[in-house]
């Protein structure tokens, strides 16, 4: 049992309650009186006094009896315990709960660490024996000792019939084996169908071979359009069928009256969204401020669909919206938070139709500093449905592009004028400016992949972002000023360990983070600008993203690190985010704008609701990403054997993760397929280095690969080096650890003994220690506890 260093105190004094509690909290597990006496260096009568102290602490509820005369702090888990794997988080890491507490919402967060080569990775539902390490945030990291029982109850897969009989190919890319699916257990399913199957218990006495399954639901043909998103919906349990009561409430909705609302129907508000947008919940307007005291200033109005008018607290619609948490967007469909009668009807700001809205009027000075704001309910009529492409084209080409609708040009110029001042304020504030390409899957009319491209990003995108951020800040400030409950969007500063791990990676590119000071967003942005024109720029952007904390919803205002803001809440998308609906209700209640505002019971449950909808958001993000991965695999399945350029975005002991240039797809190149040498993992350098030749494959390096396998069922992609690939990679890139040691990639091979001696000699001179094949590498100082994929 691992323990922290013993208390630095003289022997001969019985500790106080606070000292005992501090020791128990800093050491995982349960302890008996003898262990505690040894930790505090107690002898004789002092041990008797300790026994009496522990009895008193148990009576006071400060500690709990864990059996076998051992005690721990309340709720503190033992260092070795039995867990049930329950779910995947957004990074694909397995979460667990103590066995018997699977349905306990208050159970601590436990993340199962990646298993070793000797320990098979557990799956959702498995019962495992694990060693726990407490983390500073109250969560636990668990290392699996062994799997006690496979309890995979259900699995989604493709039913196939082979020469050996029926098989179920699981859709989970981490699954190692197929399942047996006999015709009598197929439930009428035909080969080529997606099915949901129940894993059957192993026959008594049978310990080897494939597990058998029984079909419990047929999901449809794998060849049908929408199969990939359907897999994700089932795999991650996204609610996708509305209860009859919720549908009935949505169908009964009608136009909102003008009573109690301002009339904005003559104001030329416009919606600006992507060409593939399916709902329109925000409209914008800008003009020069006519206040003589605000020369060069701007008036900005953001109008948001008044969802709170239609979705009342405690209604069937409200219960379902909270259950879903948010809408999920896939290349071929949307799983909406609200039924279409609202999301595409009364709550969608379609052009030329009267719609109810909750608006905010903001006035900014010439430097983009907000002078004041005002919230109100109104009735509006969108003047136009514009796309980002439309707006950017009109801005760039002026009157020539606006010939069809000349009145649009001055409106768009006014929008860009306000944007310029807000953008200047953002730059002075010093936000984190990440540039991460977004993959867009293009489908033909039959639902088949035509192409996968990087979505183009214009200033028109940034314009809308700045207006929405300003509205979100105003909402948070208004609720806080009125002491009204608010569901904040919280983004805490990065964990120091993650920053240390980022620093390790940056050093391999001859980059560094400022030392001995608190990291600010503008310092990370300065780093990103420094690498903007370097080959590894995209990778550094991704690594900085991985170092960030997860943004969540919370009733506690902890600020937003990435945006460098003290007050921030989501206000602008109540059609697709439940958090925004809560903020709308808070404003309605706080400003006296109606009787459909936030109730006291709802406000009291904000902490619980925040945790729920944060989990829903992560679930949707993982499902969306998994669907795009399957589309990428389907796209590459028709290109097996083709060569492609890529960049190494992850290095592990077993291989390289490579992001392909055109599609942005991620594939795995196994270390065993690097046949020219025997490679070992240099963790500090984030590289695989050849034992004999010293050739290296490192993080950020460009390589040419060939697609050898692509499975649309699971989304997995296997790669190998192209025949014309130079093993040493980029010649102009920073030297690796191996190269700094003087290893010559072009040197003639030596005997195995001399190569090992040379490696040992060179390694002794280096601060970076590496592991030879077969030995577990030592952890680098400050290494990250998580590796995102």
C-alpha positions, 0 to 999 in steps of 0.5 A: 500500500503506497503511503505518503511520507510520514508526518514530520513531528517529534515522537511522544505526542498523541496527534489531534483530530485534525492531524489524523484527518489530514493523514487519512486524506493524503493517503489512500485506503483504510488503516488500523490503529497499529499502522497509524501509531507507527506513522505517528511514532507512538509508543506505550500509553500514547497508543492507548490514547490514540485508540480512545481518540479514534473511538471519539472520531468515529462517534463524531462521524469524522471517520468510518469503520471499514472492517477488520479494525480499520478506519478511513475518512467518510467516502474515502475509497480503499487503495485496492477495490472492486469497480464496475466500468460504466461509461466512456468519457469524451476522450475515450477513457473508461470511467468506473464506479465502486461495485454496488454503487453503479447507480449512485450519482454521488459516487466519486469519478474514477478513471481507469488507466490504460492497461499494460500489455499483460492486462487485457483492457476492460470494457463497459460493464466489466467488474475489475480489481483495481488500485486507486490513486486519489487526485487533487480534485477529489477524483481517482485514477485506477490501475487495473490489477485484473478483470474479475468478470466480463459483464458486457451485457449488450453490444452493437455490431454487424451480423455476418455469415462466414465459412465458420458460421455466424459472426457479430463484428462489434462496432467498438474499435477497441473490441479485440474479438468477434462474437458467435451469432448462430442463426437460432440466436439471430432473431430473424436478422439477415447478414449485413444488418446492424443489430443490438445483441446481448452477450450470453454467459459462457457455458460451464467449464468453457474458458476459451473461445469466442463469446456468444450473443443473442440479438435483442433488436434489429437496427437496419441494414449497414448499407443504408444511409445514416447507418454510421450515426445510428451506430453512435446513437445506440452506442452512446445511448443518445435519446432519440425518440420523443415521448408522446406527451412532449410531442403533443405539447410541441404540436400544440404550440402557437404564435406568441402574442405581442402583449408585453413585448417590444415590436422589432419587426421593422428592424432588419435583423438577419440570421447568419449560419452555415449553409448546412444549418438546420435551425436558426436561433439567433439574429443580429443587427448593428449600427453606429451609435447615435449617442453624441457622447459615444463617437465612433461607438456601435449599437449591437442587438442580438435576438435569440429565439424565446424558447422559454415561452414554449418550454415551461418548467416541469412540463414534458418538453422540459423534462425531455430537454433536460434529459437530452441536455443538448442537440447532437449533430451528425453529417446526415442528421440531427438528434434535436433537444426539442421536437421539430415543431419547435426547433424547426418551427416556432423557435426557428427565426425563419425569414419573413415570419413573426417570431418571439425572441429574447433580445439584448441591446449592447452599446460599445465605444470605439475601442470595443468596450461595452458601455451598457446593455439592456435585455427585453422580450420582443416580436421580430421578423428576420429580414434575411437568412444569410450564410457565412459565405454570403456575408463574406462575399458581400464584404469582400466584393462590395456592391458587385456582390450585393446587386441582388439585394443592395440593401444588404451591403450597408447592413453588413458593413455596419456588422463588420464595423462593430466586429472590428472594435470587438475584435480589437478588445478581444486581442487586448484582453488576450484570449486563447486563439486556437486554430483547429481545423474542422472536418466536414463530411460531404454526402451525395444524395444516396448518403454516400461519402463524396469527400471529406474537407476542412471547413473554411473559416472566414471573418464572418464566422468570427463576427458572429462569435464575437457578437454571441460572446458579448451577449453571453457575457452580458447575460452572466453579468446581469444575472450576477448583478441581480443576485439571480441563479445563473448556469455559468459556462466555466473553463478553469485554468489548465492543471499544472501537471498538464502544462508540465506535460505540454512543456515536455512536448514543446521542448522536443520542438525547441519551444518552451513555456514561461517558467515560474509564473502563472500561465495566461491565455495570451502567453499560449497564444503568443506561443501559437503565433510563434509556430504559425509557419512551422510544419508542426503548427497544427500539432502544437495547437492540438497539444495546447488544446489537450492541456486545457481543462474541460469546460463545464456548466456550473452555478459557481462562477469560476471564470472562463480561462480560454476567453479571459473572461470573469463572467460567462454563461451560454445564452444564445442557443436555447434551441439546442442547449438546455443551459441556455434555456435556464439562463433565459428563465433566470433573466425572465425571473430577475427582470420581471419579464413574465411568469415563465421564468426560473422557479426556486426549486429549479435554482436549488437543483443547479449543481445537479443539473450542471453535472447532468448537462455537462455529461450530456455534452461530452456524450454527444461530442464523443458520438459525433466524433465517432460518426465522423471517424466511421465516415472517414474509414468508409472514404478510405475503404475505397482507397486501400493501397493508396499512399498519402501524406500525414503527420504523427500526432501520437507516439506510444510503445506499440505504434504511431497515430498518424493524421492524414493530410486530406481527410484529417482521418487518424490511423494507426501504424504499428511499431511491429510494422516498422520492419527495418529495425527494432524500435523502442519508445523514448517517452521524453522525446515522444519518439520511437527510436531504432535500436540498431540504426538510431532512426526515429519517428517522432511527434509532429514528423511528416511521413508518407503512409499507405492505407492497408485497412479501413473498417467503416464498422468500427472506424479503425484505420491501419497504416504502413509506411510507404515504400518511398518513405525516408525513415529519418523523416523531415531533415529540417526538423529539430533533432531528436534525443537520439540525434543529439546523442550523436547517433548517425541515422546513415551509419553502417549497422554494427553488431548488436552488442556494440550498438547496445554498448554505444546506446548505453554510453551515449545515454549516460551523458544525456539527462533523458533516460530511455527504456530498452525493449522489454523494459518499462520506461520511467515516467517523465517528470510532470507527464500527463495522466491522460492521453487524448486521441 
